[in-house]
Amino acid sequence: MRIIAGSLRSRTLTAPPGMATRPTSDRLRESLFNVLAPRIDSAVFLDLYAGSGAVGLEALSRGAARVEFVEKAPAAMKVLRCNLEKLGVRIGFQIHAAAVGAALRRMQMTFQQGVKSGFDLIFLDPPYDAAKEYAATLGLLGGEAARLLAAGGLVIAEHRRKQRLEERYGLLKRTRLLEQGDAALSFYAASGAEDSFNL
């Protein structure tokens, strides 16, 4: 794995050992950021099920103002911290060592207290075999934790091509489906904000 573009371009990344964490391929990551290119500069980015941190680190490399990583697996967390160290990234990020649901609920409470503003881009890539995580996380982001998404923001879910996600999760409505090989990316916007995303 490597950083594809931006200030950290071509720098290599380490992936967690074993099959429990499945990194987003370089090709799919490139497709994702080609779509997000008009939005990434100065964006606040949330990388859920972060694993090695490849997606969030790509966002930082391409000019995101801040990236927050959420990961609970100790082996993946160790690799994430190693990649940050290896790339010399010391500012502009925060790591939440927690399960995604718990982290989102905790963030929602912080946002309600007015401590932070919402995320412009939220990316989630649970293990493909953890199918229930998609519904749980997208349901939270379209419901109880909807305030975490900034006005005009996007939620992007990576999933198996053959796994069909719902068109709607509460306030979230799918605006685009991008398929590549065995993988797919579903893009969601809050109801009423769909026109802000150029299809």
Secondary structure, DSSP 4 states (H G I P E B T S, - for coil): -B--SSTTTT-B----SSSSS-PPPHHHHHHHHHHHHHHHTT-EEEEET-TT-HHHHHHHHTT-SEEEEE---HHHHHHHHHHHHHHT--SSEEEE-S-HHHHHHHHHHHHHTTSSPPEEEEEE---TT-HHHHHHHHHHHTTTTGGGEEEEEEEEEEEETTS---SEETTEEEEEEEEETTEEEEEEEETT-GGGS--
